[in-house]
C-alpha cells in the first residue's frame, strides 16, 4: 500500500537526519520539504500544526512531531 510521507526539516537539525535515516532504513519512501529554504512551506507548517520545531512528519494525514519511530511505524500502512 502506498503511504504519503512528507518530512519537514532544516539543514542543521540532527533529529531531522535521524528521521530521514530511519525512513530510509525501513524502506519508507518520503518527500522532504526543507523549511529553512522554503519560507512559504515553513509558514504553512506553523499555521497547520502550531509547532515551529522540526522534524515534523506527515504520514497519511497524521502528524508526527519530532523523532518518534514508534509513532511512524504505527501510522504506516502495511
PyMOL commands that set and color helices and strands:
alter all, ss='L'
color gray80, all
select helices_A, chain A and resi 14-25+39-49+69-75
alter helices_A, ss='H'
color red, helices_A
select strands_A, chain A and resi 5-9+31-34+56-59+62-65
alter strands_A, ss='S'
color yellow, strands_A
deselect
rebuild
show_as cartoon
